[in-house]
Structures are given as structure tokens and as C-alpha cells.
Amino acid sequence: MATSMKGRQERLKKMLLEKNREFEAHLKQELGKRMKEGTTFFASTIRDEGDLGYFGFEQEISRRQMISCTEKLKRIAAALERLQDSTYGVCEECGGQIGEKRLLAMPFTAYCLECQQALEDEELSEKIRAWTEEGDQPREV
């Protein structure tokens, strides 16, 4: 049993490190592309408002991709810390084991599928409650 758990941890660690390398490479690529092209390149190709809008759109997509990569890198670092502490693969909500298939699909998850669903349902309920409470308040005229 201990051998299979150790093997599982090693497989998951290898997978986390590979994902970390992928996200770091993607982030470096995006940063390199931004540095290489620079705003002067885009500014020289902008001829009208449509070009300016497209430039802004591309910049926003690139910015969001970099934010997403950075967030994933942080979550992977936290997962690697949990792996070091022998708490990786243990649900932070219920303390049960997170299935290996789930960890392979979502390597930085800290919750089993059931607890994640419950948390998302609770979050959605809170958003709906806030939305309906806002709608019930009288409007000032």
C-alpha cells in the first residue's frame, strides 16, 4: 500500500513539474513576444480606429493569458508545497482522498469533486442572493 502511494505521489509530482514548465514556457513566450514587438511596432501599424481597437483587443488577450498563466503557476507552487507536506491529493474541505484522475485533469485542485461542486453551488447561491437583494431594493428617483 505504501509503495503504491509513493508511486502515485511520484507520478503526480512529475506531472506537476511538467505543467509548471509548460506554463513558465508559455509565460516567457508571451513576455518575449510583447518585448520584441513593443508598442512602437503596433503604433506604426495603426492607421485608423479599427486598427487601434484591434491592437487594444490583442493586448487585452495577451494580458489575460499572462495573468492566467501566473495564477496557474501560483496554484501549482501551492500544490507542490502540499506534495512536500504530504497533503497533496487530500481534500482541504472534507479530508478525503482526491482521485488521481481528477488530479491529472486539474493538477492544482485542493478539493475533491464533491466538495468543489458544493463550493461552486454555494458561490452561485450567494451571487443569486446578492443579485435578487439588489433587485428588491427601491430605486432612488
KANORTA-V64352 format. One record per residue. N is the residue number from 1. RES is the residue in one letter. SS is DSSP state (@ for helix, = for strand, . for the rest). Layout:
# KANORTA-V64352
N RES SS
N RES SS
This chain:
# KANORTA-V64352
1 M .
2 A @
3 T @
4 S @
5 M @
6 K @
7 G @
8 R @
9 Q @
10 E @
11 R @
12 L @
13 K @
14 K @
15 M @
16 L @
17 L @
18 E @
19 K @
20 N @
21 R @
22 E @
23 F @
24 E @
25 A @
26 H @
27 L @
28 K @
29 Q @
30 E @
31 L @
32 G @
33 K @
34 R @
35 M @
36 K @
37 E @
38 G @
39 T @
40 T @
41 F @
42 F @
43 A @
44 S @
45 T @
46 I .
47 R .
48 D .
49 E @
50 G @
51 D @
52 L @
53 G @
54 Y @
55 F @
56 G @
57 F @
58 E @
59 Q @
60 E @
61 I @
62 S @
63 R @
64 R @
65 Q @
66 M @
67 I @
68 S @
69 C @
70 T @
71 E @
72 K @
73 L @
74 K @
75 R @
76 I @
77 A @
78 A @
79 A @
80 L @
81 E @
82 R @
83 L @
84 Q @
85 D .
86 S .
87 T .
88 Y .
89 G .
90 V =
91 C .
92 E .
93 E .
94 C .
95 G .
96 G .
97 Q =
98 I .
99 G .
100 E @
101 K @
102 R @
103 L @
104 L @
105 A @
106 M .
107 P .
108 F .
109 T .
110 A .
111 Y .
112 C .
113 L @
114 E @
115 C @
116 Q @
117 Q @
118 A @
119 L @
120 E @
121 D @
122 E @
123 E @
124 L @
125 S @
126 E @
127 K @
128 I @
129 R @
130 A @
131 W @
132 T @
133 E @
134 E @
135 G @
136 D @
137 Q .
138 P .
139 R .
140 E .
141 V .
